[in-house]
Amino acid sequence: MKIALIFGITGQDGAYLAKLLLEEGYSVVGTSRDLSNAKLQNLERLNIASEVACKEVQPADFRSVFNVFRIVKPDLVFNLSGQTSVGLSFDQPVESVESIATATLNILESIRMDGQAVRFINAGSSECFGERDTPASESSAFRPRSPYAVAKAAAFWHVASYRLAYGLHASTAIMSNHESPLRGERFVSQKIIAAAQNCKNDSTYRVRMGDLSVVRHWGWAPDYVRALLLMAKASEADDYIVAAEKATSLVDFAEYVFNFYGLSYHEFIEIDKNLFRPLELRQTLLSTKKIKEKLQWEPTIDFCGMLEKLINDKLY
């Protein structure tokens, strides 16, 4: 039985990926920085908590990372760990770099030193491209506009350099925003849905939000982790953009959700400029031509289908 090691197994993507790998017949091991306080609710919600093994690892500490490689001896390694909030990265830039760029480098160096034929997939971010008026491809220049994006860009180049220098089967999935019922409450998708529910129950309720004009390729998380496994199975390592077909704005997001409850978001959402980020990335457009042609990956649901799943999950 082949072994898959997931850094960041307790998050949204880690849990869905663990479920997919178990279904594919892999033995799955995940990491947590503090097992005594590990939040396993995502694994429990998918009914797989008892089927995965967890190891305590500090991704920013090379010795900790290398030790887990020696113990687990994985065939596949996925790095989904690190800070996930663009907004928070402005307040915690050092933690962003250490948890994303340094952790990625530690994993790559562990693979190189261990000498195993490990296949490695790193979770990148479309935030690295910065503002885009035309769709970015995998060869488009990076113009990061947040500490989070800077760290993700550094991690991307770590992966690319190790692939070229040492022949590692190491790839980066440059992923756009993706949602699911496992998404944490602090993310904007969940905030909008919660706000609509509160407004439906209380007509006097108002919610303050930041910039709703931002445009992203909002996708469905289980589709994205399927792309990660396709990349791991590919005969050659390469980098791929993983994104929904179309880009939509947060205004469209809010309008759809509030309309579902028979409300107009204009009446209940108040834009607060104090909630704007120091440097906002308003629009990133992406092309998924490469992954569709080379790996035959396609999203299974569109933007509206994703929102329906998110809303219905909160109703029942």
GULUM-439325 format. One record per residue (C-alpha): x, y, z. Coordinates in steps of 0.02 Angstrom, whole numbers, plus 50000, padded with zeros to 5 digits. Example, Ala and Ser with C-alpha at 12.3 -4.5 7.8 and 13.67 -1.06 7.14 Angstrom:
BEGIN
+-------+-------+-------+
|     u |     v |     w |
+-------+-------+-------+
| 50615 | 49775 | 50390 |
| 50684 | 49947 | 50357 |
+-------+-------+-------+
END
This chain:
BEGIN
+-------+-------+-------+
|     u |     v |     w |
+-------+-------+-------+
| 50000 | 50000 | 50000 |
| 50071 | 50169 | 49950 |
| 50083 | 50305 | 50081 |
| 50028 | 50486 | 50061 |
| 50089 | 50619 | 50181 |
| 49983 | 50777 | 50195 |
| 50052 | 50933 | 50279 |
| 49896 | 51028 | 50332 |
| 49775 | 50882 | 50339 |
| 49655 | 50967 | 50460 |
| 49609 | 51109 | 50342 |
| 49476 | 51112 | 50208 |
| 49587 | 51048 | 50067 |
| 49682 | 50926 | 50177 |
| 49523 | 50840 | 50234 |
| 49450 | 50822 | 50059 |
| 49617 | 50762 | 49991 |
| 49633 | 50634 | 50130 |
| 49460 | 50566 | 50088 |
| 49503 | 50555 | 49903 |
| 49668 | 50467 | 49937 |
| 49585 | 50340 | 50052 |
| 49459 | 50303 | 49916 |
| 49605 | 50277 | 49797 |
| 49681 | 50148 | 49914 |
| 49821 | 50250 | 49993 |
| 49874 | 50245 | 50174 |
| 49860 | 50425 | 50234 |
| 49966 | 50513 | 50363 |
| 49937 | 50694 | 50409 |
| 50032 | 50822 | 50510 |
| 49981 | 50945 | 50645 |
| 50089 | 51071 | 50737 |
| 50006 | 51025 | 50902 |
| 49921 | 50856 | 50914 |
| 49855 | 50890 | 51088 |
| 49752 | 51035 | 51020 |
| 49727 | 50976 | 50842 |
| 49558 | 51022 | 50769 |
| 49497 | 50866 | 50682 |
| 49319 | 50922 | 50647 |
| 49343 | 50922 | 50459 |
| 49407 | 50744 | 50460 |
| 49267 | 50695 | 50578 |
| 49136 | 50777 | 50469 |
| 49197 | 50673 | 50321 |
| 49197 | 50518 | 50433 |
| 49381 | 50481 | 50404 |
| 49463 | 50536 | 50568 |
| 49490 | 50356 | 50623 |
| 49565 | 50308 | 50454 |
| 49711 | 50429 | 50453 |
| 49866 | 50435 | 50562 |
| 49928 | 50603 | 50627 |
| 50104 | 50655 | 50671 |
| 50158 | 50811 | 50763 |
| 50270 | 50914 | 50650 |
| 50332 | 51094 | 50649 |
| 50343 | 51133 | 50461 |
| 50456 | 51283 | 50489 |
| 50582 | 51173 | 50583 |
| 50689 | 51070 | 50464 |
| 50733 | 50936 | 50591 |
| 50550 | 50908 | 50630 |
| 50506 | 50891 | 50445 |
| 50652 | 50777 | 50404 |
| 50611 | 50665 | 50551 |
| 50434 | 50633 | 50491 |
| 50502 | 50584 | 50319 |
| 50616 | 50456 | 50400 |
| 50471 | 50384 | 50500 |
| 50332 | 50385 | 50371 |
| 50432 | 50353 | 50210 |
| 50295 | 50425 | 50098 |
| 50269 | 50397 | 49912 |
| 50165 | 50555 | 49889 |
| 50183 | 50717 | 49985 |
| 50062 | 50863 | 49981 |
| 50098 | 51030 | 50062 |
| 49934 | 51115 | 50106 |
| 49995 | 51192 | 50268 |
| 50035 | 51371 | 50314 |
| 49940 | 51532 | 50336 |
| 49787 | 51539 | 50224 |
| 49725 | 51717 | 50251 |
| 49782 | 51858 | 50136 |
| 49714 | 51989 | 50256 |
| 49798 | 51913 | 50408 |
| 49964 | 51909 | 50318 |
| 49975 | 52099 | 50325 |
| 49969 | 52086 | 50515 |
| 50082 | 51933 | 50525 |
| 50204 | 51943 | 50379 |
| 50345 | 51847 | 50464 |
| 50229 | 51703 | 50508 |
| 50170 | 51702 | 50326 |
| 50345 | 51680 | 50259 |
| 50395 | 51549 | 50388 |
| 50237 | 51445 | 50375 |
| 50231 | 51449 | 50184 |
| 50401 | 51480 | 50103 |
| 50515 | 51410 | 50238 |
| 50404 | 51258 | 50266 |
| 50403 | 51219 | 50080 |
| 50592 | 51231 | 50073 |
| 50608 | 51114 | 50222 |
| 50498 | 50984 | 50136 |
| 50596 | 50995 | 49974 |
| 50763 | 50980 | 50063 |
| 50699 | 50830 | 50161 |
| 50648 | 50744 | 49999 |
| 50817 | 50782 | 49920 |
| 50918 | 50722 | 50070 |
| 50812 | 50567 | 50099 |
| 50843 | 50511 | 49921 |
| 50671 | 50436 | 49896 |
| 50574 | 50441 | 49733 |
| 50440 | 50549 | 49815 |
| 50311 | 50644 | 49715 |
| 50277 | 50814 | 49790 |
| 50132 | 50934 | 49758 |
| 50136 | 51108 | 49834 |
| 49982 | 51217 | 49855 |
| 50016 | 51382 | 49769 |
| 49903 | 51532 | 49746 |
| 49837 | 51636 | 49601 |
| 49863 | 51787 | 49715 |
| 50044 | 51781 | 49653 |
| 49992 | 51850 | 49484 |
| 49929 | 52014 | 49555 |
| 49813 | 52124 | 49453 |
| 49763 | 52046 | 49286 |
| 49657 | 52120 | 49147 |
| 49690 | 51969 | 49036 |
| 49693 | 51786 | 49090 |
| 49858 | 51730 | 49166 |
| 49941 | 51570 | 49110 |
| 50072 | 51468 | 49200 |
| 50209 | 51569 | 49115 |
| 50139 | 51740 | 49164 |
| 50244 | 51849 | 49278 |
| 50211 | 51854 | 49464 |
| 50167 | 52024 | 49539 |
| 50117 | 51983 | 49719 |
| 50030 | 52119 | 49821 |
| 50022 | 52044 | 49995 |
| 50143 | 51957 | 50114 |
| 50041 | 51799 | 50084 |
| 50066 | 51809 | 49896 |
| 50250 | 51851 | 49915 |
| 50273 | 51695 | 50023 |
| 50176 | 51588 | 49899 |
| 50282 | 51656 | 49756 |
| 50442 | 51612 | 49850 |
| 50376 | 51436 | 49882 |
| 50334 | 51418 | 49697 |
| 50513 | 51459 | 49647 |
| 50583 | 51343 | 49779 |
| 50484 | 51201 | 49699 |
| 50535 | 51249 | 49522 |
| 50719 | 51262 | 49567 |
| 50723 | 51093 | 49655 |
| 50634 | 51013 | 49508 |
| 50766 | 51080 | 49387 |
| 50919 | 51062 | 49497 |
| 50887 | 50891 | 49573 |
| 50760 | 50810 | 49457 |
| 50626 | 50797 | 49590 |
| 50448 | 50758 | 49539 |
| 50391 | 50921 | 49619 |
| 50247 | 51027 | 49557 |
| 50144 | 51177 | 49612 |
| 49956 | 51193 | 49594 |
| 49923 | 51378 | 49570 |
| 49749 | 51380 | 49645 |
| 49617 | 51514 | 49642 |
| 49489 | 51538 | 49781 |
| 49392 | 51380 | 49820 |
| 49253 | 51348 | 49944 |
| 49157 | 51209 | 50029 |
| 49055 | 51179 | 50188 |
| 49221 | 51144 | 50275 |
| 49280 | 51322 | 50248 |
| 49315 | 51416 | 50410 |
| 49195 | 51549 | 50474 |
| 49323 | 51688 | 50457 |
| 49325 | 51673 | 50266 |
| 49220 | 51795 | 50168 |
| 49112 | 51661 | 50086 |
| 49050 | 51600 | 50255 |
| 49031 | 51778 | 50319 |
| 48914 | 51823 | 50176 |
| 48806 | 51669 | 50200 |
| 48796 | 51695 | 50388 |
| 48753 | 51878 | 50360 |
| 48610 | 51835 | 50243 |
| 48538 | 51711 | 50368 |
| 48547 | 51838 | 50509 |
| 48464 | 51971 | 50401 |
| 48325 | 51850 | 50355 |
| 48291 | 51818 | 50539 |
| 48310 | 51999 | 50593 |
| 48264 | 52139 | 50474 |
| 48360 | 52264 | 50581 |
| 48523 | 52167 | 50567 |
| 48664 | 52252 | 50471 |
| 48837 | 52187 | 50428 |
| 48996 | 52284 | 50390 |
| 49107 | 52216 | 50254 |
| 49261 | 52266 | 50155 |
| 49281 | 52285 | 49968 |
| 49150 | 52180 | 49875 |
| 49211 | 52231 | 49702 |
| 49355 | 52106 | 49701 |
| 49348 | 51976 | 49561 |
| 49407 | 51796 | 49580 |
| 49382 | 51624 | 49502 |
| 49278 | 51549 | 49644 |
| 49281 | 51359 | 49634 |
| 49227 | 51201 | 49725 |
| 49361 | 51131 | 49842 |
| 49335 | 50944 | 49805 |
| 49367 | 50983 | 49621 |
| 49530 | 51067 | 49665 |
| 49599 | 50923 | 49770 |
| 49558 | 50805 | 49627 |
| 49675 | 50912 | 49521 |
| 49811 | 50890 | 49652 |
| 49802 | 50701 | 49637 |
| 49804 | 50709 | 49447 |
| 49963 | 50812 | 49459 |
| 50042 | 50686 | 49577 |
| 50001 | 50542 | 49458 |
| 50064 | 50632 | 49302 |
| 50217 | 50556 | 49219 |
| 50308 | 50722 | 49222 |
| 50308 | 50856 | 49356 |
| 50242 | 51026 | 49304 |
| 50150 | 51178 | 49370 |
| 49965 | 51204 | 49335 |
| 49834 | 51338 | 49365 |
| 49682 | 51262 | 49451 |
| 49530 | 51375 | 49443 |
| 49346 | 51389 | 49404 |
| 49298 | 51423 | 49223 |
| 49236 | 51600 | 49251 |
| 49285 | 51744 | 49364 |
| 49150 | 51828 | 49468 |
| 49148 | 51968 | 49596 |
| 49104 | 51966 | 49779 |
| 48957 | 52076 | 49731 |
| 48891 | 51932 | 49625 |
| 48924 | 51816 | 49771 |
| 48827 | 51924 | 49893 |
| 48686 | 51959 | 49771 |
| 48656 | 51774 | 49737 |
| 48657 | 51726 | 49921 |
| 48544 | 51868 | 49978 |
| 48425 | 51838 | 49832 |
| 48410 | 51657 | 49889 |
| 48335 | 51722 | 50051 |
| 48225 | 51846 | 49959 |
| 48332 | 51995 | 50012 |
| 48432 | 52133 | 49931 |
| 48611 | 52142 | 49993 |
| 48608 | 52332 | 49966 |
| 48491 | 52350 | 50115 |
| 48595 | 52250 | 50239 |
| 48779 | 52261 | 50193 |
| 48872 | 52419 | 50239 |
| 49042 | 52445 | 50157 |
| 49172 | 52492 | 50287 |
| 49336 | 52557 | 50216 |
| 49420 | 52518 | 50382 |
| 49403 | 52335 | 50332 |
| 49495 | 52359 | 50167 |
| 49668 | 52281 | 50155 |
| 49820 | 52396 | 50148 |
| 49848 | 52341 | 49968 |
| 49697 | 52264 | 49882 |
| 49706 | 52145 | 49735 |
| 49546 | 52187 | 49643 |
| 49549 | 52069 | 49495 |
| 49643 | 51912 | 49445 |
| 49595 | 51825 | 49283 |
| 49657 | 51649 | 49247 |
| 49669 | 51522 | 49106 |
| 49650 | 51336 | 49142 |
| 49690 | 51282 | 48965 |
| 49848 | 51188 | 49014 |
| 49775 | 51076 | 49150 |
| 49622 | 51038 | 49044 |
| 49726 | 50986 | 48894 |
| 49867 | 50894 | 48984 |
| 49778 | 50814 | 49131 |
| 49596 | 50816 | 49068 |
| 49540 | 50904 | 49226 |
| 49370 | 50990 | 49226 |
| 49268 | 51068 | 49367 |
| 49111 | 50969 | 49408 |
| 49003 | 51116 | 49463 |
| 48995 | 51300 | 49416 |
| 48986 | 51456 | 49524 |
| 48798 | 51446 | 49555 |
| 48808 | 51261 | 49594 |
| 48944 | 51295 | 49721 |
| 48839 | 51429 | 49806 |
| 48688 | 51315 | 49814 |
| 48792 | 51183 | 49903 |
| 48860 | 51310 | 50027 |
| 48688 | 51381 | 50066 |
| 48602 | 51212 | 50079 |
| 48735 | 51152 | 50199 |
| 48689 | 51293 | 50318 |
| 48502 | 51259 | 50303 |
| 48508 | 51079 | 50365 |
+-------+-------+-------+
END
